[in-house]
Amino acid sequence: QRCVVLRFLKSPPNQNKTSEEILHHLQNIVDFGKHVMKQFFGENYVHHGEIIQLPLDFVRQLCLKIQPERPESRCDKDMDTLSGYAMCLPNLTRLQTYRFVEHRPILCIEIKPKCGFIPFSSHVSQEIKHKVCRYCMHQHLKVANGKWKRPSKYCPLDLFSGNKQRMHFALKSLLQEAQNNLKIFKNGELIYGCKDDQDFACDWNELARHLKPFFFPSNGLVSGPHCTRTIVKELIHVITMTLLSSTDACRAGDMKTVPISQGRSYCEASAFNKELVRNGKHKLESSGLPRGCILYKTLQAQMLDMLDIEGLYPLYSRVEQYLEEFPEERSTLQIDGPYNEAFYEKLLDLSTEDDGTVAFALTKVQQYRIAMTAKDCSIMIALSPCLQDECSEQRPVVLTSKSRFTFSVSVLDLDLKPYESIPHQYKLDGKIVNYYLKNVQAKDNPVMSNRFKENEDCTLVLHKV
């Protein structure tokens, strides 16, 4: 008996699509996972699902049943109840790699790691972008806009460093301030994570109560704050080991890799980095990621953003101008699909020498869309306790001090980012950087602070000499 998830398309009110449009959209999502993202991540990590058609009466009843359960922030979109089409996907909070019914309790950790590198493009206009990562800058704008109550200490560059000390710090920071970037499920039910924008207060003691049977199955004496700290430490160790493991022999297709050394390996705003500087150390160790692990594959896909949004936007404008003149070419250029092998083949050109053609511009735009998808994906780690005599060569195992787990790692949220979202990304990038320069860096730098206190309008007065 399979445990599956049904996914329905959602759209803003009064923007209902026809059944054919919905089927086409869902087919695009399946094809993109199957023909493109599987090439980047490998067979075991990507589960593209299949399209099924359901009786409309069942869909409407289901919609009425789940509506009260939907978070308020998601209710601005209506679920499609008219077409009957849905995607049938495996439940990624369960073990995926093995074809046996799993009766044991299952723990699943969902992490949205975000962008793991600092832009290395020469098109970057503000020097701060070469020093502080996008995530750390964006935190301050989100707090200012009321999205979160306080900035997280999590920095993606620490997680992607491959250095266990930095990774542990990053995961501990995520557990302290989960925001939208970490959730924990027990037997498919959410037990830890941000249920909505601000209503979640993290309670490690409650989490430890849920996790204790997994990590200390026979030790009933461990309790109190020491127990909580120990269990959280064990959890962080297990997550780190699974993120660094390779459970897929598949190399990422024919993809030539973008040299990770091109980017700076640390972010100046990282709390871990600041602590080192305070202690008189200025060098952050970056151990590097094993080539087969999920973080390495994710980072490679993210680094298809070779030009940064600042270098990409003029190329997007070039494609837009061409489409204004030749609108019928939109389907030939495969902007809205089909996402097939031919689409993937065009992504393999990693040259950054602009020859002035629409073809070059379009390749960079499509690579950027893939990178944005990888920057926003989620990694699902499913863990199930296993006895020593059950462990075999075929099942990857991670050990803790008192227990052992078999595990599977999957990637979620791999819908291709819309072509139309590029202007929004360009504007948002400017907002994030400007806010950080004026309100964060300016406070750390008295000279900058005085400059921003002055009126931004300035008059130039010329005197005769």
C-alpha positions as a Python dict, from the first residue, in 0.01 Angstrom:
ca = {
    (1, 'Q'): (0, 0, 0),
    (2, 'R'): (160, 323, -119),
    (3, 'C'): (140, 650, 73),
    (4, 'V'): (95, 926, -185),
    (5, 'V'): (37, 1300, -201),
    (6, 'L'): (-209, 1470, -436),
    (7, 'R'): (-108, 1811, -566),
    (8, 'F'): (-364, 2044, -726),
    (9, 'L'): (-291, 2363, -914),
    (10, 'K'): (-377, 2685, -734),
    (11, 'S'): (-447, 3022, -890),
    (12, 'P'): (-566, 3370, -777),
    (13, 'P'): (-946, 3412, -756),
    (14, 'N'): (-1124, 3479, -1090),
    (15, 'Q'): (-824, 3353, -1287),
    (16, 'N'): (-953, 3004, -1351),
    (17, 'K'): (-782, 2822, -1637),
    (18, 'T'): (-945, 2575, -1873),
    (19, 'S'): (-901, 2202, -1814),
    (20, 'E'): (-667, 2186, -2114),
    (21, 'E'): (-450, 2468, -1976),
    (22, 'I'): (-431, 2297, -1636),
    (23, 'L'): (-338, 1964, -1792),
    (24, 'H'): (-68, 2137, -2002),
    (25, 'H'): (69, 2318, -1694),
    (26, 'L'): (85, 1996, -1490),
    (27, 'Q'): (247, 1811, -1781),
    (28, 'N'): (514, 2082, -1798),
    (29, 'I'): (588, 2037, -1425),
    (30, 'V'): (623, 1658, -1466),
    (31, 'D'): (839, 1691, -1780),
    (32, 'F'): (1064, 1951, -1620),
    (33, 'G'): (1134, 1723, -1323),
    (34, 'K'): (1181, 1418, -1544),
    (35, 'H'): (1394, 1559, -1828),
    (36, 'V'): (1578, 1849, -1664),
    (37, 'M'): (1607, 1838, -1283),
    (38, 'K'): (1672, 1464, -1276),
    (39, 'Q'): (1979, 1533, -1490),
    (40, 'F'): (2111, 1774, -1226),
    (41, 'F'): (2024, 1580, -910),
    (42, 'G'): (2008, 1216, -1019),
    (43, 'E'): (1748, 941, -1026),
    (44, 'N'): (1711, 882, -651),
    (45, 'Y'): (1670, 1244, -549),
    (46, 'V'): (1395, 1365, -786),
    (47, 'H'): (1040, 1225, -783),
    (48, 'H'): (850, 1390, -1068),
    (49, 'G'): (519, 1211, -1011),
    (50, 'E'): (243, 1147, -1264),
    (51, 'I'): (-81, 1317, -1371),
    (52, 'I'): (-411, 1154, -1278),
    (53, 'Q'): (-775, 1249, -1331),
    (54, 'L'): (-1015, 1230, -1037),
    (55, 'P'): (-1396, 1244, -1009),
    (56, 'L'): (-1500, 1610, -967),
    (57, 'D'): (-1728, 1530, -673),
    (58, 'F'): (-1434, 1375, -485),
    (59, 'V'): (-1216, 1681, -560),
    (60, 'R'): (-1481, 1925, -430),
    (61, 'Q'): (-1536, 1727, -110),
    (62, 'L'): (-1160, 1707, -56),
    (63, 'C'): (-1126, 2083, -108),
    (64, 'L'): (-1399, 2157, 151),
    (65, 'K'): (-1231, 1921, 398),
    (66, 'I'): (-880, 2068, 370),
    (67, 'Q'): (-974, 2439, 338),
    (68, 'P'): (-985, 2498, 718),
    (69, 'E'): (-638, 2336, 745),
    (70, 'R'): (-470, 2571, 494),
    (71, 'P'): (-245, 2841, 644),
    (72, 'E'): (-391, 3191, 618),
    (73, 'S'): (-96, 3307, 407),
    (74, 'R'): (-185, 3046, 140),
    (75, 'C'): (-556, 3129, 116),
    (76, 'D'): (-504, 3406, -140),
    (77, 'K'): (-517, 3134, -408),
    (78, 'D'): (-800, 2897, -496),
    (79, 'M'): (-750, 2527, -544),
    (80, 'D'): (-848, 2395, -886),
    (81, 'T'): (-1171, 2198, -838),
    (82, 'L'): (-1301, 2219, -1195),
    (83, 'S'): (-1060, 2019, -1410),
    (84, 'G'): (-1023, 1702, -1201),
    (85, 'Y'): (-651, 1685, -1288),
    (86, 'A'): (-390, 1646, -1017),
    (87, 'M'): (-33, 1531, -972),
    (88, 'C'): (18, 1209, -780),
    (89, 'L'): (350, 1216, -593),
    (90, 'P'): (518, 995, -335),
    (91, 'N'): (493, 1120, 23),
    (92, 'L'): (847, 1246, 75),
    (93, 'T'): (809, 1243, 454),
    (94, 'R'): (841, 864, 411),
    (95, 'L'): (1143, 659, 304),
    (96, 'Q'): (1165, 662, -76),
    (97, 'T'): (1453, 446, -184),
    (98, 'Y'): (1326, 103, -87),
    (99, 'R'): (1029, -98, -203),
    (100, 'F'): (906, -231, 128),
    (101, 'V'): (627, -131, 361),
    (102, 'E'): (773, 69, 648),
    (103, 'H'): (595, -2, 977),
    (104, 'R'): (846, 180, 1198),
    (105, 'P'): (814, 542, 1309),
    (106, 'I'): (961, 784, 1057),
    (107, 'L'): (1124, 1118, 1116),
    (108, 'C'): (1154, 1366, 830),
    (109, 'I'): (1348, 1691, 822),
    (110, 'E'): (1268, 1941, 546),
    (111, 'I'): (1534, 2207, 482),
    (112, 'K'): (1511, 2495, 237),
    (113, 'P'): (1884, 2577, 218),
    (114, 'K'): (1855, 2887, -13),
    (115, 'C'): (2147, 3026, -218),
    (116, 'G'): (2481, 2879, -112),
    (117, 'F'): (2729, 3108, -288),
    (118, 'I'): (2831, 3473, -316),
    (119, 'P'): (2797, 3626, -667),
    (120, 'F'): (3126, 3616, -857),
    (121, 'S'): (3001, 3803, -1164),
    (122, 'S'): (3182, 4116, -1286),
    (123, 'H'): (2836, 4265, -1359),
    (124, 'V'): (2771, 4318, -987),
    (125, 'S'): (2754, 4694, -927),
    (126, 'Q'): (2760, 4704, -545),
    (127, 'E'): (3072, 4569, -376),
    (128, 'I'): (2866, 4453, -75),
    (129, 'K'): (2721, 4172, -292),
    (130, 'H'): (3071, 4024, -322),
    (131, 'K'): (3097, 4015, 60),
    (132, 'V'): (2754, 3946, 210),
    (133, 'C'): (2519, 3675, 82),
    (134, 'R'): (2171, 3743, -49),
    (135, 'Y'): (2000, 3550, 234),
    (136, 'C'): (2171, 3745, 514),
    (137, 'M'): (2090, 4079, 346),
    (138, 'H'): (1728, 3979, 275),
    (139, 'Q'): (1671, 3889, 643),
    (140, 'H'): (1693, 4256, 743),
    (141, 'L'): (1442, 4369, 481),
    (142, 'K'): (1201, 4091, 585),
    (143, 'V'): (1221, 4195, 951),
    (144, 'A'): (1164, 4560, 853),
    (145, 'N'): (857, 4457, 650),
    (146, 'G'): (714, 4261, 944),
    (147, 'K'): (760, 3919, 782),
    (148, 'W'): (972, 3795, 1074),
    (149, 'K'): (1027, 3925, 1426),
    (150, 'R'): (1405, 3896, 1422),
    (151, 'P'): (1680, 3799, 1175),
    (152, 'S'): (1798, 3439, 1174),
    (153, 'K'): (2164, 3355, 1244),
    (154, 'Y'): (2147, 3096, 967),
    (155, 'C'): (2376, 3161, 670),
    (156, 'P'): (2353, 2928, 368),
    (157, 'L'): (2727, 2957, 300),
    (158, 'D'): (2796, 2790, 635),
    (159, 'L'): (2571, 2496, 544),
    (160, 'F'): (2722, 2462, 195),
    (161, 'S'): (3080, 2491, 325),
    (162, 'G'): (3124, 2117, 389),
    (163, 'N'): (3298, 2216, 715),
    (164, 'K'): (3122, 2022, 991),
    (165, 'Q'): (3169, 2293, 1254),
    (166, 'R'): (3012, 2554, 1025),
    (167, 'M'): (2737, 2314, 916),
    (168, 'H'): (2650, 2237, 1280),
    (169, 'F'): (2628, 2610, 1354),
    (170, 'A'): (2405, 2666, 1049),
    (171, 'L'): (2168, 2381, 1144),
    (172, 'K'): (2153, 2493, 1508),
    (173, 'S'): (2063, 2844, 1384),
    (174, 'L'): (1787, 2697, 1166),
    (175, 'L'): (1649, 2508, 1466),
    (176, 'Q'): (1655, 2826, 1674),
    (177, 'E'): (1482, 3039, 1409),
    (178, 'A'): (1308, 2797, 1172),
    (179, 'Q'): (1119, 3063, 975),
    (180, 'N'): (1025, 2909, 641),
    (181, 'N'): (1348, 2711, 609),
    (182, 'L'): (1310, 2412, 838),
    (183, 'K'): (1029, 2173, 929),
    (184, 'I'): (1032, 1842, 1114),
    (185, 'F'): (767, 1573, 1066),
    (186, 'K'): (700, 1260, 1271),
    (187, 'N'): (505, 993, 1082),
    (188, 'G'): (401, 1258, 829),
    (189, 'E'): (273, 1506, 1090),
    (190, 'L'): (441, 1845, 1141),
    (191, 'I'): (593, 1861, 1491),
    (192, 'Y'): (839, 2150, 1450),
    (193, 'G'): (864, 2450, 1218),
    (194, 'C'): (696, 2775, 1135),
    (195, 'K'): (323, 2718, 1095),
    (196, 'D'): (270, 3075, 979),
    (197, 'D'): (470, 3394, 947),
    (198, 'Q'): (516, 3488, 1312),
    (199, 'D'): (309, 3265, 1539),
    (200, 'F'): (578, 3008, 1609),
    (201, 'A'): (788, 3009, 1924),
    (202, 'C'): (1052, 2738, 1904),
    (203, 'D'): (1037, 2493, 2191),
    (204, 'W'): (1336, 2263, 2199),
    (205, 'N'): (1205, 2076, 2505),
    (206, 'E'): (889, 1980, 2318),
    (207, 'L'): (1098, 1878, 2016),
    (208, 'A'): (1328, 1668, 2239),
    (209, 'R'): (1023, 1490, 2383),
    (210, 'H'): (924, 1384, 2029),
    (211, 'L'): (1279, 1283, 1932),
    (212, 'K'): (1392, 1101, 2247),
    (213, 'P'): (1252, 757, 2141),
    (214, 'F'): (1448, 787, 1813),
    (215, 'F'): (1783, 880, 1961),
    (216, 'F'): (1769, 715, 2306),
    (217, 'P'): (1530, 422, 2256),
    (218, 'S'): (1616, 236, 2578),
    (219, 'N'): (1743, 513, 2805),
    (220, 'G'): (1457, 639, 3019),
    (221, 'L'): (1688, 824, 3260),
    (222, 'V'): (1800, 1104, 3027),
    (223, 'S'): (1589, 1412, 3104),
    (224, 'G'): (1604, 1785, 3170),
    (225, 'P'): (1791, 2059, 2979),
    (226, 'H'): (2102, 1839, 2940),
    (227, 'C'): (1886, 1579, 2766),
    (228, 'T'): (1736, 1841, 2532),
    (229, 'R'): (2079, 1971, 2433),
    (230, 'T'): (2209, 1616, 2378),
    (231, 'I'): (1914, 1518, 2158),
    (232, 'V'): (1937, 1837, 1949),
    (233, 'K'): (2311, 1773, 1907),
    (234, 'E'): (2240, 1416, 1789),
    (235, 'L'): (1977, 1546, 1543),
    (236, 'I'): (2222, 1801, 1398),
    (237, 'H'): (2487, 1529, 1361),
    (238, 'V'): (2245, 1301, 1171),
    (239, 'I'): (2129, 1581, 938),
    (240, 'T'): (2492, 1678, 864),
    (241, 'M'): (2593, 1320, 783),
    (242, 'T'): (2296, 1261, 550),
    (243, 'L'): (2354, 1593, 369),
    (244, 'L'): (2716, 1495, 307),
    (245, 'S'): (2637, 1137, 201),
    (246, 'S'): (2598, 1019, -156),
    (247, 'T'): (2302, 787, -212),
    (248, 'D'): (2299, 822, -589),
    (249, 'A'): (2574, 696, -818),
    (250, 'C'): (2437, 911, -1103),
    (251, 'R'): (2662, 1202, -1196),
    (252, 'A'): (2474, 1513, -1305),
    (253, 'G'): (2432, 1420, -1671),
    (254, 'D'): (2679, 1577, -1914),
    (255, 'M'): (2681, 1895, -1711),
    (256, 'K'): (3021, 2056, -1691),
    (257, 'T'): (3051, 2196, -1345),
    (258, 'V'): (3087, 2562, -1259),
    (259, 'P'): (3407, 2595, -1052),
    (260, 'I'): (3287, 2646, -696),
    (261, 'S'): (3618, 2817, -613),
    (262, 'Q'): (3504, 3114, -825),
    (263, 'G'): (3296, 3244, -535),
    (264, 'R'): (3408, 3358, -191),
    (265, 'S'): (3357, 3070, 52),
    (266, 'Y'): (3219, 3273, 343),
    (267, 'C'): (2979, 3559, 409),
    (268, 'E'): (3095, 3857, 615),
    (269, 'A'): (2753, 3884, 783),
    (270, 'S'): (2751, 3521, 902),
    (271, 'A'): (2724, 3500, 1282),
    (272, 'F'): (2983, 3218, 1271),
    (273, 'N'): (3224, 3439, 1076),
    (274, 'K'): (3169, 3736, 1310),
    (275, 'E'): (3244, 3513, 1610),
    (276, 'L'): (3573, 3406, 1449),
    (277, 'V'): (3670, 3767, 1382),
    (278, 'R'): (3588, 3858, 1744),
    (279, 'N'): (3820, 3579, 1855),
    (280, 'G'): (4100, 3717, 1638),
    (281, 'K'): (4071, 3457, 1361),
    (282, 'H'): (4014, 3577, 1007),
    (283, 'K'): (4028, 3256, 808),
    (284, 'L'): (3720, 3040, 768),
    (285, 'E'): (3791, 2679, 685),
    (286, 'S'): (3589, 2548, 392),
    (287, 'S'): (3627, 2173, 370),
    (288, 'G'): (3443, 2147, 39),
    (289, 'L'): (3150, 1920, -41),
    (290, 'P'): (3176, 1556, -156),
    (291, 'R'): (3087, 1554, -528),
    (292, 'G'): (2799, 1307, -500),
    (293, 'C'): (2616, 1466, -207),
    (294, 'I'): (2289, 1653, -238),
    (295, 'L'): (2437, 1989, -131),
    (296, 'Y'): (2703, 1969, -403),
    (297, 'K'): (2442, 1893, -670),
    (298, 'T'): (2216, 2173, -543),
    (299, 'L'): (2504, 2422, -545),
    (300, 'Q'): (2605, 2326, -899),
    (301, 'A'): (2252, 2395, -1024),
    (302, 'Q'): (2240, 2725, -830),
    (303, 'M'): (2568, 2838, -984),
    (304, 'L'): (2415, 2837, -1333),
    (305, 'D'): (2338, 3195, -1224),
    (306, 'M'): (2682, 3297, -1356),
    (307, 'L'): (2600, 3659, -1445),
    (308, 'D'): (2394, 3761, -1140),
    (309, 'I'): (2054, 3925, -1198),
    (310, 'E'): (2236, 4249, -1284),
    (311, 'G'): (2419, 4087, -1575),
    (312, 'L'): (2115, 3883, -1674),
    (313, 'Y'): (1853, 4158, -1688),
    (314, 'P'): (1987, 4322, -2010),
    (315, 'L'): (1983, 3976, -2174),
    (316, 'Y'): (1623, 3924, -2061),
    (317, 'S'): (1542, 4263, -2217),
    (318, 'R'): (1706, 4146, -2542),
    (319, 'V'): (1481, 3837, -2550),
    (320, 'E'): (1175, 4051, -2467),
    (321, 'Q'): (1254, 4293, -2750),
    (322, 'Y'): (1286, 4001, -2992),
    (323, 'L'): (953, 3857, -2877),
    (324, 'E'): (782, 4193, -2928),
    (325, 'E'): (893, 4184, -3291),
    (326, 'F'): (834, 3811, -3343),
    (327, 'P'): (571, 3694, -3089),
    (328, 'E'): (513, 3371, -3285),
    (329, 'E'): (873, 3265, -3195),
    (330, 'R'): (786, 3220, -2825),
    (331, 'S'): (701, 2851, -2869),
    (332, 'T'): (1009, 2786, -3090),
    (333, 'L'): (1230, 2933, -2815),
    (334, 'Q'): (1070, 2690, -2564),
    (335, 'I'): (1009, 2963, -2307),
    (336, 'D'): (691, 2789, -2185),
    (337, 'G'): (809, 2436, -2265),
    (338, 'P'): (808, 2168, -2374),
    (339, 'Y'): (1074, 2083, -2117),
    (340, 'N'): (1232, 1791, -2298),
    (341, 'E'): (1582, 1660, -2377),
    (342, 'A'): (1631, 1938, -2636),
    (343, 'F'): (1559, 2201, -2367),
    (344, 'Y'): (1814, 2037, -2135),
    (345, 'E'): (2081, 2017, -2409),
    (346, 'K'): (2071, 2396, -2454),
    (347, 'L'): (2153, 2443, -2085),
    (348, 'L'): (2492, 2279, -2122),
    (349, 'D'): (2661, 2583, -2279),
    (350, 'L'): (2842, 2753, -1989),
    (351, 'S'): (3014, 3024, -2195),
    (352, 'T'): (2976, 3380, -2067),
    (353, 'E'): (3113, 3555, -2378),
    (354, 'D'): (2818, 3754, -2514),
    (355, 'D'): (2808, 3734, -2894),
    (356, 'G'): (2509, 3970, -2911),
    (357, 'T'): (2264, 3703, -3027),
    (358, 'V'): (1917, 3621, -2898),
    (359, 'A'): (2028, 3255, -2869),
    (360, 'F'): (2302, 3347, -2618),
    (361, 'A'): (2065, 3571, -2421),
    (362, 'L'): (1798, 3301, -2408),
    (363, 'T'): (2042, 3032, -2288),
    (364, 'K'): (2153, 3255, -2000),
    (365, 'V'): (1789, 3338, -1914),
    (366, 'Q'): (1695, 2967, -1904),
    (367, 'Q'): (2004, 2884, -1696),
    (368, 'Y'): (1908, 3161, -1454),
    (369, 'R'): (1557, 3014, -1419),
    (370, 'I'): (1709, 2673, -1333),
    (371, 'A'): (1941, 2840, -1079),
    (372, 'M'): (1647, 3022, -917),
    (373, 'T'): (1459, 2692, -893),
    (374, 'A'): (1758, 2529, -720),
    (375, 'K'): (1792, 2828, -484),
    (376, 'D'): (1434, 2777, -366),
    (377, 'C'): (1410, 2396, -354),
    (378, 'S'): (1363, 2190, -37),
    (379, 'I'): (1569, 1890, 72),
    (380, 'M'): (1374, 1613, 247),
    (381, 'I'): (1562, 1374, 478),
    (382, 'A'): (1354, 1075, 592),
    (383, 'L'): (1496, 866, 878),
    (384, 'S'): (1379, 537, 1024),
    (385, 'P'): (1541, 344, 1311),
    (386, 'C'): (1698, 15, 1203),
    (387, 'L'): (1844, -275, 1400),
    (388, 'Q'): (2205, -377, 1346),
    (389, 'D'): (2121, -715, 1191),
    (390, 'E'): (1882, -553, 941),
    (391, 'C'): (2137, -321, 788),
    (392, 'S'): (2259, -429, 449),
    (393, 'E'): (2480, -292, 173),
    (394, 'Q'): (2177, -169, -21),
    (395, 'R'): (2045, 56, 254),
    (396, 'P'): (2248, 363, 356),
    (397, 'V'): (2278, 394, 732),
    (398, 'V'): (2377, 678, 962),
    (399, 'L'): (2490, 608, 1320),
    (400, 'T'): (2439, 803, 1642),
    (401, 'S'): (2569, 726, 1991),
    (402, 'K'): (2273, 503, 2084),
    (403, 'S'): (2091, 425, 1760),
    (404, 'R'): (2118, 381, 1384),
    (405, 'F'): (1893, 501, 1103),
    (406, 'T'): (1831, 403, 748),
    (407, 'F'): (1753, 713, 542),
    (408, 'S'): (1652, 856, 207),
    (409, 'V'): (1716, 1205, 69),
    (410, 'S'): (1483, 1370, -185),
    (411, 'V'): (1442, 1712, -343),
    (412, 'L'): (1110, 1896, -344),
    (413, 'D'): (972, 2222, -494),
    (414, 'L'): (1137, 2186, -834),
    (415, 'D'): (885, 2379, -1047),
    (416, 'L'): (1070, 2597, -1298),
    (417, 'K'): (1063, 2963, -1192),
    (418, 'P'): (851, 3172, -1431),
    (419, 'Y'): (1019, 3364, -1711),
    (420, 'E'): (793, 3659, -1622),
    (421, 'S'): (935, 3681, -1267),
    (422, 'I'): (1276, 3813, -1384),
    (423, 'P'): (1184, 4187, -1368),
    (424, 'H'): (1051, 4131, -1015),
    (425, 'Q'): (1380, 3960, -918),
    (426, 'Y'): (1576, 4253, -1060),
    (427, 'K'): (1376, 4508, -856),
    (428, 'L'): (1385, 4295, -542),
    (429, 'D'): (1764, 4260, -567),
    (430, 'G'): (1797, 4639, -573),
    (431, 'K'): (1564, 4677, -273),
    (432, 'I'): (1750, 4415, -66),
    (433, 'V'): (2094, 4567, -135),
    (434, 'N'): (1986, 4930, -85),
    (435, 'Y'): (1808, 4852, 242),
    (436, 'Y'): (2113, 4666, 372),
    (437, 'L'): (2353, 4945, 275),
    (438, 'K'): (2141, 5219, 433),
    (439, 'N'): (2014, 5047, 745),
    (440, 'V'): (2266, 4778, 837),
    (441, 'Q'): (2607, 4854, 694),
    (442, 'A'): (2562, 5226, 758),
    (443, 'K'): (2520, 5156, 1132),
    (444, 'D'): (2845, 4957, 1133),
    (445, 'N'): (3028, 5230, 942),
    (446, 'P'): (3005, 5585, 1087),
    (447, 'V'): (3127, 5745, 762),
    (448, 'M'): (2855, 5567, 564),
    (449, 'S'): (2601, 5655, 833),
    (450, 'N'): (2668, 6028, 802),
    (451, 'R'): (2650, 6007, 425),
    (452, 'F'): (2303, 5848, 439),
    (453, 'K'): (2177, 6093, 702),
    (454, 'E'): (2225, 6376, 454),
    (455, 'N'): (1951, 6442, 202),
    (456, 'E'): (1998, 6218, -97),
    (457, 'D'): (1921, 6506, -337),
    (458, 'C'): (2235, 6705, -387),
    (459, 'T'): (2304, 7033, -564),
    (460, 'L'): (2631, 7097, -739),
    (461, 'V'): (2740, 7464, -719),
    (462, 'L'): (3005, 7584, -965),
    (463, 'H'): (3228, 7882, -877),
    (464, 'K'): (3446, 8082, -1113),
    (465, 'V'): (3815, 8022, -1042),
}
